């Protein structure tokens, strides 16, 4: 962890291959009703892990993984835990990013994005509001949690706009 454009960020202390585990998120499990209101972007260390559940601040490096609209990592949510995996090779010294929108499902907070990526969308918001090609890319990478994936499948299965990915693989993410 070191200083960066966003304040603090997490940087690779070694190289990671696609699929490598980078870190585990920690912090207390918090129900949506227990979230502070308002959540200010500069103090938002909450990671959504279920329709109504979040991991709260841990005080560890997982609190400082920044957002990018062109991430090199993705979050895998299982039960009440989450891990960060490399979705592209990451070199030693690179900052590690994930797209916060991949875990957001009607989260109480939408914020302006300043990631400076050429593909920056300008907003960090609910997964189902992302452009369809971006949603499809993240589903194919297996980094969309079940609580969002079920809504995605329901929304697009009816319109036959669902991607060509075996359903069993999608449900087991």
Helices and strands as residue ranges (DSSP letters): E 2-4, E 7-9, E 21-25, E 29-31, G 32-34, G 41-43, E 47-48, E 53-55, G 61-64, E 66-67, E 73-78, E 81-86, E 97-98, G 100-103, E 111-112, E 123-124, G 127-129, H 132-141, H 146-157, H 167-171
